[in-house]
């Protein structure tokens, strides 16, 4: 059934029937209109306001022709056959970011080959990071076209036998999976009013895509879509543009290739959230949160990528600064050279992934940290990163978490002093340098502490171990870290509900302690 002209089109954020997907799509449309600037498609008159968008057509344009002009200006390909979405404001020289977004879109919105026909063999591209002269060879799927360029699967621009040739659009159109990834259809396709289907075309533009390298889901989760919950269209469009500018006035986490490589969906969402709410850049927020959708292979459907996990992310968290520090110092990603000469990207560490998952699930930020130090080799690797881990500790807001960690620091500092003196005494007897002996003592004692903490299975045993550790360190004297917060600490450590949190805090304190000892020679264990 065809209708009279649908123009002018008006979309409002306040529409009570809109879901987060509609609002994200409206944000994508708003950003696209901003990207058009003073050069919109000929015959198209868009208007962008804080809470609504209108699009009018002029002259004798038919609705179908007007829609095709809008799509042509919104969904493009580069000369290298990479997806180009003007509304995402990707710079021409940001080829690394464009490749990561292209690959993310091909794994999510455009996972089926028929939605993005292209070359059979992947293309190779050499990338250079801004802080390195080394080149990294990556591959991508070059495509000849993609579904959104012609509203494929919607029926909007299809030549129908029932069409009168007047150029009008159908009243109802279909919603394919390329429009909303993971949307499942039954015997009939999902359908919606034509105006709504046109809007949802822009969901791809309003969302951010990431490539997943998860520690927990392993190869099952491959990509992630972050769907923003938008409350201000103008600000949202402006922030998307600012994030991808070359300016270095503020730190960004998602504006390069490695920034789109994350451990988990929660890390992707919080990284995007940090960029969208950058301090001193956006005084009033444009989004109130987002939804993270991880997509990967599932047991019951090996032929396509489905939604593996769907997580709602709030606009703020009590310990968001802890994640910020972890992302800044431990989450920059890295390339690994493969035998075939290609490079494979992975997160630098699993710390940001873990903290993000905890915050999103409303757990203490340190929950499950013991899993990252359960193996000796992983524990030793983290000891090399104690400087960065200490930065994370400095970002902690919770008073009791800080008190526990600093009490451990105080005791551990004294124990290290005792070990150092022991090493000096032994070196005098053997007439050798004391440092190798000291490092050996440190390694053995650190491993012993790790094992003891991991093996204690009850709150009373762990609390008793901690108090003995502190008492042995001070040899009966008061420990400043405990005496300043004695009641608070004792109440916490003997509460059975705090057992897991206490255990994880002690382990985090062990790997994050940064020595203030003055040592002139290089420490092989990373103690400075």
Secondary structure, 3 states (H helix, E strand, C coil): CECCCCCCEEEECCCCCCCHHHHHHHHHHHHHHHHHCCCCCCCEEEEECCCEEEEEECCCCCHHHHHHHHHHHHCEECCCCCEECHHHCCCCCCHHHHHHHHHHHHHCCCCCHHHCCECCCCEEEEEECCCCCCEEEEEECCECCCHHHCCCCCCCCCCCCCCCCCCCCECEEECCCCCCCCCCCCCCCCEEEHHHHHHHCCHHHHCEEEEECCCCCHHHEEEEEEEEEECCHHHHHHHHHHHCCCCCCCCCCCCCCHHHEECCHHHHHHHHHHHHCCCCCCCCCCEEEEEEEEEEEECCEEEEEEEEEEEEEECCCCCHHHHHHHHHHHCCCEEEECCCCEEEEECCCCHHHHHHHHHHCCCCCCCCHHHHCCCHHHHHHHHCCHHHHHHHHHCCCCHHHHHHHHHHHHHHHHHHHHHHHHHHHHHHHHCCCCHHHHHHHHHHHHHHHHHHHHHCCCHHHHHHHHHHHHHHHHCCCCCHHHHCCHHHHHHHHCCHHHHHHHHHHHHHHHHHCCCCCCCCCCCCCCCC
